[in-house]
């Protein structure tokens, strides 16, 4: 595999309102790097540009200024070069209702031109790992929400991506199911040594699962870049409170910045 570091440099995104042409700034400026193998969570207020950043990262939007590069290439400028390199898990599973579970999991492999025997091997491996062996012939409408989301995980991991992106991937599930599937996801990310970026509005989820936490202001700027392993467990309640205060005030916390830089 090639270099999977993600470099975000001077990123800015401005939309124009239809009719009036009024400029709406979604991303003011972002500068950071995600290293290969890191698990990074992004939190911030609703409307702070998290989803816009996500869309640029997967090549669905172009920045107004600045760049995102993965291994020296921009995903929005060379979409085909990233086929199979990025796995995406959305809030809704986006399974195709006319395809069986097995055929949904092999979909990305078909698009990549992987031969049929290898498709089946990879799909069976991930369905087994996620406890779905007995449901490979089932259709999405025959499955619970949790099972469908597990199938979406299997589909993402089956292409063997370098980077996994999860956009509010567990927020629609009940608490027990979300906890179980979230744990499976991060266990697999670490076991496979993948880079992962989690976009979430749930601060607890971000602190409990990530190695690093990016706090976005509104419009998107970087209020804090926190390496969570540097914070002892007894300090986490105070950290949560400070992060919540940053998000509400839309201002960085000097004490957190001082600790991170020390």
C-alpha positions as CSV (number, residue, x, y, z in Angstrom):
1,X,0.0,0.0,0.0
2,X,1.1,3.6,-0.6
3,X,1.4,6.5,1.8
4,X,-2.0,7.0,3.5
5,X,-1.2,10.2,5.4
6,X,-3.9,12.8,4.9
7,X,-2.6,16.4,4.5
8,X,-5.1,19.2,4.9
9,X,-3.6,22.6,4.0
10,X,-5.4,26.0,4.0
11,X,-8.7,24.3,3.3
12,X,-11.6,26.7,2.7
13,X,-15.1,26.1,1.2
14,X,-17.6,28.8,0.3
15,X,-21.0,28.1,-1.2
16,X,-23.2,30.6,-3.1
17,X,-26.9,30.7,-2.2
18,X,-29.1,30.1,-5.2
19,X,-30.8,33.3,-6.4
20,X,-29.2,35.8,-4.1
21,X,-25.6,34.7,-4.7
22,X,-24.8,35.4,-1.1
23,X,-21.6,33.7,0.0
24,X,-21.9,31.1,2.8
25,X,-18.7,30.0,4.4
26,X,-18.8,26.3,5.4
27,X,-15.0,25.9,6.1
28,X,-13.0,29.0,7.1
29,X,-9.6,27.4,7.3
30,X,-8.3,24.0,8.2
31,X,-4.7,22.9,8.5
32,X,-3.7,19.4,10.0
33,X,-2.3,16.1,9.1
34,X,-3.7,12.6,9.9
35,X,-0.9,10.0,10.0
36,X,-1.3,6.5,8.8
37,X,-2.8,4.2,11.4
38,X,-4.3,7.1,13.5
39,X,-7.9,7.0,14.7
40,X,-9.2,10.6,14.6
41,X,-12.6,11.9,15.7
42,X,-14.1,15.2,14.5
43,X,-16.7,17.0,16.7
44,X,-18.4,20.3,16.6
45,X,-21.8,22.0,16.4
46,X,-24.4,21.1,13.8
47,X,-23.6,23.1,10.7
48,X,-19.9,23.5,11.5
49,X,-18.7,22.1,8.2
50,X,-18.0,18.5,9.3
51,X,-20.0,17.0,6.5
52,X,-18.6,19.4,4.0
53,X,-15.1,18.4,5.0
54,X,-16.1,14.8,4.7
55,X,-17.5,15.4,1.2
56,X,-14.3,17.0,0.0
57,X,-12.3,14.2,1.5
58,X,-14.2,11.5,-0.5
59,X,-14.2,13.6,-3.7
60,X,-17.8,14.7,-3.8
61,X,-16.9,18.4,-3.4
62,X,-14.0,20.7,-4.5
63,X,-12.5,23.2,-2.1
64,X,-12.7,26.9,-2.8
65,X,-9.1,27.3,-1.6
66,X,-6.4,25.0,-0.2
67,X,-6.2,21.3,-0.6
68,X,-6.6,17.8,0.8
69,X,-4.0,15.3,-0.4
70,X,-3.6,11.6,0.3
71,X,-0.2,10.3,-0.8
72,X,0.3,13.5,-2.8
73,X,-3.0,13.2,-4.7
74,X,-6.3,15.0,-4.2
75,X,-9.3,12.7,-4.0
76,X,-11.6,15.3,-5.7
77,X,-9.1,15.7,-8.6
78,X,-8.3,12.0,-9.3
79,X,-11.4,10.1,-8.2
80,X,-10.5,6.8,-10.0
81,X,-7.1,6.7,-8.3
82,X,-8.8,6.3,-4.9
83,X,-11.1,3.5,-5.9
84,X,-10.6,0.8,-3.2
85,X,-8.3,3.0,-1.1
86,X,-11.1,4.6,1.0
87,X,-14.0,2.7,2.7
88,X,-17.0,4.7,3.8
89,X,-19.7,3.9,6.4
90,X,-22.6,6.4,6.4
91,X,-25.3,6.9,9.0
92,X,-27.7,5.0,6.8
93,X,-26.4,1.6,5.6
94,X,-27.2,2.3,1.9
95,X,-27.6,-1.4,1.1
96,X,-29.2,-2.0,-2.3
97,X,-32.6,-3.6,-1.5
98,X,-32.6,-5.9,-4.6
99,X,-29.2,-7.5,-3.8
100,X,-28.6,-10.2,-1.1
101,X,-26.3,-9.5,1.8
102,X,-23.5,-11.3,0.0
103,X,-24.1,-9.4,-3.2
104,X,-24.1,-6.1,-1.3
105,X,-20.8,-6.8,0.4
106,X,-19.2,-7.8,-3.0
107,X,-20.4,-4.7,-4.7
108,X,-17.3,-2.6,-4.2
109,X,-15.2,-5.6,-5.3
110,X,-17.1,-5.9,-8.5
111,X,-16.6,-2.3,-9.3
112,X,-12.8,-2.7,-8.7
113,X,-12.8,-5.7,-11.1
114,X,-11.8,-8.3,-8.5
115,X,-12.4,-11.9,-9.8
116,X,-15.5,-13.7,-8.6
117,X,-13.7,-16.3,-6.4
118,X,-11.8,-13.5,-4.5
119,X,-15.0,-11.5,-4.1
120,X,-16.7,-14.5,-2.4
121,X,-13.7,-15.2,-0.2
122,X,-13.4,-11.6,1.0
123,X,-17.1,-11.2,1.6
124,X,-17.4,-14.5,3.5
125,X,-14.4,-13.5,5.7
126,X,-16.0,-10.2,6.8
127,X,-19.5,-11.6,7.1
128,X,-18.1,-14.3,9.4
129,X,-16.2,-11.7,11.4
130,X,-19.3,-9.7,11.9
131,X,-21.5,-12.6,12.9
132,X,-23.6,-12.6,9.7
133,X,-22.6,-16.1,8.3
134,X,-26.2,-17.4,8.4
135,X,-27.7,-14.3,6.6
136,X,-25.6,-14.1,3.4
137,X,-28.6,-14.9,1.2
138,X,-31.0,-12.6,3.1
139,X,-32.1,-9.3,1.6
140,X,-31.8,-6.0,3.5
141,X,-35.5,-5.7,4.3
142,X,-35.2,-9.0,6.2
143,X,-32.6,-7.7,8.6
144,X,-32.6,-5.5,11.7
145,X,-31.0,-2.1,11.7
146,X,-27.9,-3.4,13.6
147,X,-27.5,-6.3,11.1
148,X,-27.7,-3.9,8.2
149,X,-25.1,-1.7,9.7
150,X,-22.8,-4.7,10.3
151,X,-23.3,-5.6,6.6
152,X,-22.2,-2.0,5.7
153,X,-19.1,-2.5,7.8
154,X,-18.4,-5.8,6.0
155,X,-18.8,-4.0,2.6
156,X,-16.4,-1.2,3.6
157,X,-13.7,-3.6,5.0
158,X,-14.0,-6.1,2.1
159,X,-12.2,-3.8,-0.3
160,X,-9.2,-3.6,2.0
161,X,-9.0,0.2,2.1
162,X,-6.2,2.1,3.6
163,X,-8.6,4.7,5.1
164,X,-12.0,4.2,6.7
165,X,-14.4,7.1,7.1
166,X,-17.4,6.9,9.4
167,X,-20.0,9.7,9.1
168,X,-22.3,9.5,12.2
169,X,-22.3,5.8,11.4
170,X,-23.8,4.6,14.8
171,X,-26.0,7.5,15.8
172,X,-29.2,6.1,14.5
173,X,-29.0,2.8,16.4
174,X,-30.2,2.1,19.9
175,X,-27.6,2.5,22.6
176,X,-26.8,-1.2,23.2
177,X,-26.5,-2.0,19.5
178,X,-24.5,1.1,18.8
179,X,-22.0,0.3,21.6
180,X,-21.6,-3.2,20.3
181,X,-21.1,-2.3,16.6
182,X,-18.9,0.7,17.5
183,X,-16.6,-1.6,19.5
184,X,-16.5,-4.1,16.6
185,X,-15.6,-1.3,14.1
186,X,-12.7,0.0,16.2
187,X,-11.4,-3.4,17.1
188,X,-11.2,-4.2,13.3
189,X,-9.6,-0.8,12.5
190,X,-6.9,-1.5,15.0
191,X,-6.4,-5.1,14.1
192,X,-6.1,-4.3,10.4
193,X,-3.9,-1.2,11.2
194,X,-6.2,1.1,9.2
195,X,-6.4,4.9,9.3
196,X,-9.9,6.0,10.5
197,X,-11.7,9.3,10.7
198,X,-15.0,9.4,12.6
199,X,-17.3,12.3,12.2
200,X,-19.7,12.5,15.2
201,X,-21.8,14.8,17.3
202,X,-21.4,12.6,20.3
203,X,-18.4,13.8,22.4
204,X,-18.4,10.7,24.7
205,X,-18.1,8.4,21.6
206,X,-15.2,10.5,20.3
207,X,-13.2,10.6,23.5
208,X,-13.8,6.9,24.3
209,X,-12.8,5.6,20.8
210,X,-10.3,7.9,19.2
211,X,-6.5,8.4,19.5
212,X,-6.9,12.1,18.6
213,X,-9.8,14.6,18.7
214,X,-10.3,17.5,16.3
215,X,-12.7,20.2,17.6
216,X,-14.2,22.2,14.8
217,X,-15.5,25.8,15.2
218,X,-18.3,27.2,13.1
219,X,-17.7,27.8,10.3
220,X,-15.0,25.1,10.3
221,X,-11.8,26.2,11.9
222,X,-9.6,24.1,14.2
223,X,-10.4,25.1,17.8
224,X,-8.3,22.2,19.3
225,X,-6.2,19.2,18.2
226,X,-6.1,16.9,21.2
227,X,-3.9,13.8,21.5
228,X,-6.2,11.8,23.9
229,X,-3.5,9.4,25.1
230,X,-1.7,12.4,26.7
231,X,-4.7,12.9,29.1
232,X,-4.9,10.6,32.1
233,X,-8.3,9.0,32.8
234,X,-8.9,11.2,35.9
235,X,-8.6,14.3,33.7
236,X,-11.2,13.3,31.1
237,X,-14.3,14.7,32.9
238,X,-12.7,18.1,33.0
239,X,-11.6,17.8,29.4
240,X,-15.1,17.0,28.3
241,X,-16.4,20.1,30.0
242,X,-13.8,22.3,28.4
243,X,-14.5,20.8,24.9
244,X,-18.2,21.4,25.4
245,X,-17.4,25.0,26.4
246,X,-15.2,25.5,23.4
247,X,-17.9,24.2,21.0
248,X,-20.6,26.5,22.6
249,X,-18.4,29.6,22.7
250,X,-16.7,28.9,19.3
251,X,-13.4,29.9,20.9
252,X,-10.3,27.9,21.6
253,X,-9.3,27.2,25.2
254,X,-5.8,28.5,26.0
255,X,-5.3,26.1,28.8
256,X,-5.9,23.1,26.6
257,X,-3.6,24.5,23.9
258,X,-0.9,25.0,26.5
259,X,-1.2,21.5,27.8
260,X,-1.1,20.0,24.3
261,X,2.0,22.0,23.4
262,X,3.9,21.2,26.6
